[in-house]
Amino acid sequence: MSSNDILLYPSLNDNIISRLRLQKQPFFFFYTDKNDDEFELVADQIDATDIYAIKDEQGVWTQNDNNIGFRRRYCLRTFNCLFGENGVACADAVLGMAIQWMSPDSKQRGVVPFGTFTQNDSIFEAQVDKIFGKAQLRGEVCLSTILYIAEPGHPSDNESYLANTAGYVLGELDSCTIQLDGTSSIFPVYEIYEPDQPLWTLQCDWDDPTLDSLSECVSINLNKAHKNYPYINREDNRFDSQLLAEIMASAITLIINQVRFESGYWEQITQGKDLQQGSIGQAIFYFMKTLGWDVSTPINTSVSARRFFEQRIQ
């Protein structure tokens, strides 16, 4: 709810929320392949905010070529304060919880209900699951946990002022925003179809690696037209994880070394100074500080990259 909303009925406020014993796990993000096998995606928090960049440390997932899903568990142990004349709903109403999602860039929104409870229940436990289709979402997506009236009650004389319409949203319990573009994937990997071309190619086109976006200026292209493509295709029974790991490690090493030999940027990047969010430089600094890569020399960079991908591409 915005500060300009006119509230016609009592709704959730900080006092009520503080009295709830709400336990919730972090969101688990993932994508699935054609066999419905799940692969975890990392939600990297941005500067102590409620914004998380979705990344695939294995370098496979992109929002355009794969689906994306989330899962989260909730437990509500104390909720009597929600019901009755001092609460937000009639004593015999049925309340529900849901995830309300909104993607302004995709011009889409929706609600995912995942459980209901009454005043007579001793505990509420539920899990929410949702999978979006490939390319369905882009940009930033807001995920809000909301409380709503699932079934109206029968108001007593002291409850006539309470909301009592099915579907009415009583308020928000928490929210976060995920980013699917820009910083969404550490490694910008694409599939192409180009006969008579190598199995993979690398394209780099930046002016200032401390400012220019990794996702917009770099692409690692895997050639589906090549005879050996089945060996780097996860969905093929000939898939060779070692080959894909070598390709990814070689490509990232080339990117880092390309930046290394451009004058004026390397010291700034390795010190993490004034790096644009989602830039090539920020990605390199992430490899160093968060992933622990040794990028002091081209050889050490190659070893770090190979070790990283061999552990994660299965």
C-alpha positions in Angstrom: 0.0 0.0 0.0 1.3 3.5 -0.8 1.2 6.4 1.6 -1.7 7.9 -0.5 -4.0 4.9 0.0 -7.3 5.7 1.8 -7.9 2.8 4.2 -11.6 2.0 4.6 -11.1 -0.8 7.1 -8.5 -1.7 9.7 -5.5 -3.3 8.1 -2.1 -4.7 9.0 0.2 -2.2 10.8 3.5 -2.4 12.5 1.9 -3.1 15.9 -0.1 -6.1 14.7 2.8 -7.5 12.7 5.1 -7.3 15.7 2.6 -9.5 17.6 2.6 -12.2 15.0 5.1 -15.0 15.4 5.8 -15.3 11.7 8.7 -17.4 10.6 9.8 -17.5 7.0 12.6 -19.0 5.1 14.6 -17.1 2.4 13.2 -17.4 -1.1 14.7 -20.3 -3.0 15.1 -19.5 -6.7 15.6 -22.1 -9.4 15.0 -23.1 -13.0 14.1 -26.5 -14.5 15.2 -28.4 -17.6 13.0 -30.5 -19.9 13.2 -33.4 -17.4 11.9 -31.1 -14.6 15.2 -31.4 -12.8 15.9 -28.3 -10.7 19.0 -26.1 -10.7 19.5 -23.5 -8.0 19.9 -19.8 -8.8 21.7 -17.5 -6.5 20.0 -14.4 -5.1 22.8 -11.9 -4.5 21.7 -9.1 -2.2 22.6 -5.6 -3.4 24.1 -3.2 -0.9 22.1 -4.2 2.2 18.8 -3.5 0.4 15.8 -5.7 -0.3 16.9 -6.0 -3.9 18.5 -9.3 -5.1 20.2 -10.0 -8.4 19.4 -13.4 -9.7 22.6 -15.2 -10.9 23.6 -18.6 -12.2 27.0 -19.5 -11.0 27.2 -22.3 -13.6 26.6 -19.8 -16.4 23.7 -21.7 -18.0 20.5 -19.8 -17.1 19.3 -16.7 -18.8 15.8 -15.2 -18.4 15.2 -15.3 -22.2 16.1 -19.0 -22.6 15.0 -20.6 -19.4 12.1 -20.6 -16.9 12.5 -19.3 -13.4 10.8 -20.4 -10.2 10.7 -19.6 -6.5 9.8 -21.5 -3.4 9.4 -20.4 0.2 8.1 -21.9 3.5 6.1 -20.0 6.1 5.1 -20.7 9.7 2.7 -18.6 11.7 2.4 -19.6 15.3 0.5 -16.6 16.9 -2.3 -15.0 15.0 -5.3 -14.5 17.3 -4.6 -10.7 17.2 -5.8 -10.7 13.5 -9.4 -11.8 14.4 -12.2 -10.1 16.2 -13.1 -6.5 17.0 -9.5 -5.5 17.8 -8.1 -7.2 14.8 -8.5 -6.9 11.0 -11.1 -9.6 10.2 -14.2 -11.2 11.8 -13.7 -13.8 14.4 -15.0 -16.6 12.1 -13.5 -15.4 8.9 -10.9 -17.5 6.9 -7.7 -15.7 6.2 -5.3 -16.5 3.4 -1.7 -15.8 2.6 -0.4 -15.2 -0.9 2.5 -13.9 -3.0 1.6 -10.9 -5.0 4.1 -10.4 -7.9 4.5 -7.5 -10.3 6.8 -7.1 -13.2 6.6 -3.5 -14.6 9.0 -4.1 -17.5 6.9 -7.1 -18.6 3.6 -5.3 -17.8 2.4 -8.4 -15.9 1.2 -9.0 -12.3 -0.4 -11.8 -10.5 -1.2 -13.5 -7.2 -0.2 -16.9 -5.9 -2.3 -18.1 -2.9 -0.7 -20.8 -0.8 -2.7 -21.4 2.3 -5.6 -20.4 4.6 -6.2 -20.5 8.4 -8.9 -19.6 11.0 -8.8 -18.3 14.5 -9.3 -21.9 15.7 -6.2 -23.3 14.1 -3.2 -23.8 16.4 -0.5 -23.2 13.8 -0.3 -22.3 10.1 2.4 -23.9 8.0 2.6 -23.7 4.2 4.9 -23.5 1.2 4.5 -21.4 -1.9 5.8 -22.6 -5.3 5.7 -20.8 -8.6 7.4 -21.3 -12.0 7.3 -18.6 -14.7 7.8 -19.5 -18.3 11.0 -18.6 -20.2 11.1 -14.9 -21.3 7.9 -14.3 -19.3 9.5 -11.8 -17.0 12.3 -9.3 -17.4 13.8 -6.4 -15.5 12.7 -6.0 -11.8 10.1 -8.2 -10.2 8.5 -7.3 -6.9 7.4 -10.2 -4.6 5.1 -9.3 -1.7 3.7 -11.6 1.0 0.2 -10.4 1.6 -2.7 -11.3 3.9 -6.2 -11.4 2.5 -9.7 -12.5 3.3 -10.2 -16.0 1.8 -13.8 -16.5 3.1 -16.0 -13.8 4.8 -17.2 -14.3 8.3 -20.4 -13.3 10.0 -19.8 -10.0 11.7 -21.1 -9.4 15.2 -22.3 -5.9 16.2 -18.8 -5.1 17.3 -17.2 -6.2 14.0 -19.4 -4.3 11.6 -16.5 -1.9 10.7 -14.1 -4.8 9.7 -13.4 -5.7 6.1 -15.5 -8.8 5.1 -15.2 -9.3 1.4 -13.6 -12.3 -0.2 -10.3 -11.4 -1.8 -9.8 -8.1 0.2 -6.1 -7.5 0.9 -5.5 -6.7 4.5 -1.9 -5.7 4.1 1.6 -6.7 3.4 3.8 -8.9 5.6 7.1 -8.4 3.7 8.5 -7.8 0.2 11.6 -7.9 -1.9 12.6 -7.2 -5.4 14.6 -9.4 -7.7 16.6 -8.3 -10.8 16.5 -10.4 -13.9 18.5 -8.2 -16.2 21.8 -6.4 -16.0 23.3 -8.1 -13.0 21.0 -11.1 -13.3 23.6 -13.5 -14.6 27.3 -13.5 -13.8 28.1 -15.1 -17.2 26.2 -13.9 -20.3 25.8 -17.2 -22.2 23.8 -17.4 -25.5 23.1 -20.1 -28.0 23.6 -19.4 -31.7 23.2 -21.4 -34.9 26.1 -20.7 -37.3 27.2 -23.5 -39.6 30.9 -23.8 -40.4 31.8 -21.7 -37.3 33.7 -22.8 -34.1 31.9 -24.6 -31.3 32.1 -21.4 -29.2 33.0 -17.8 -29.7 33.4 -14.8 -27.4 32.3 -11.3 -28.2 33.6 -8.3 -26.2 32.5 -4.7 -27.1 33.0 -2.2 -24.3 34.4 1.3 -24.0 34.9 1.5 -20.2 34.8 -1.8 -18.3 34.2 0.1 -15.0 30.9 1.5 -16.4 29.7 -0.7 -19.2 27.3 -3.5 -18.5 28.6 -7.1 -18.6 25.3 -8.4 -20.0 25.2 -5.8 -22.8 28.9 -5.8 -23.8 30.0 -9.4 -23.5 28.5 -12.7 -24.9 29.8 -16.2 -24.7 28.2 -17.9 -27.7 27.7 -21.7 -27.9 27.1 -22.9 -31.5 24.2 -25.3 -31.8 25.2 -25.9 -35.5 28.5 -27.5 -34.6 28.9 -31.2 -34.7 30.2 -31.3 -31.1 27.4 -29.2 -29.6 25.7 -32.3 -28.1 28.7 -32.6 -25.7 28.0 -29.2 -24.2 24.2 -29.5 -24.2 22.9 -30.5 -20.8 19.8 -32.0 -22.3 21.8 -34.5 -24.4 22.9 -37.9 -23.0 26.4 -37.2 -24.5 26.8 -34.1 -22.4 30.4 -33.7 -21.2 30.6 -31.4 -18.1 34.4 -31.2 -18.3 34.2 -29.8 -21.9 31.7 -27.1 -20.9 33.8 -26.2 -17.8 36.9 -25.7 -20.0 34.9 -23.5 -22.4 33.5 -21.3 -19.7 36.9 -21.1 -17.9 38.7 -20.1 -21.1 36.1 -17.5 -22.0 36.1 -15.8 -18.6 39.9 -15.9 -18.5 40.0 -14.1 -21.9 37.6 -11.5 -20.7 39.6 -10.8 -17.5 42.9 -10.7 -19.5 41.4 -8.3 -22.1 40.6 -5.9 -19.3 44.0 -6.5 -17.6 45.9 -5.2 -20.6 43.8 -2.1 -21.1 45.5 0.8 -19.5 44.0 2.8 -16.7 41.3 0.3 -15.4 43.0 -2.7 -13.7 44.0 -1.0 -10.5 40.6 0.6 -10.1 38.8 -2.7 -10.6 41.0 -4.8 -8.3 40.4 -2.2 -5.6 36.7 -2.1 -6.2 36.6 1.7 -6.6 33.6 3.4 -8.3 32.4 0.4 -10.2 29.0 0.6 -11.9 26.5 -2.0 -10.7 26.5 -4.8 -13.3 29.6 -3.6 -15.0 32.4 -5.8 -16.3 34.7 -4.4 -13.6 32.2 -5.2 -10.9 32.0 -8.8 -12.1 35.8 -9.1 -12.0 35.9 -7.7 -8.5 33.1 -10.2 -7.5 35.2 -13.0 -8.8 38.2 -11.8 -6.7 36.5 -10.9 -3.4 33.4 -13.1 -3.3 34.5 -16.2 -5.2 38.2 -15.9 -4.1 39.8 -16.1 -7.6 43.5 -15.3 -7.9 43.6 -12.9 -10.9 47.2 -11.7 -10.3 48.4 -13.3 -13.5 46.8 -14.8 -16.6 47.9 -18.3 -15.5 46.5 -18.0 -12.0 43.3 -16.6 -13.5 43.0 -19.6 -15.7 43.6 -22.0 -12.8 41.0 -20.2 -10.6 38.4 -20.2 -13.4 38.9 -23.9 -14.2 38.7 -24.9 -10.6 35.5 -22.9 -10.2 33.7 -24.3 -13.2 34.8 -27.9 -12.6 33.2 -27.8 -9.2 29.9 -26.3 -10.4 29.2 -27.7 -13.8 27.9 -31.3 -13.4 
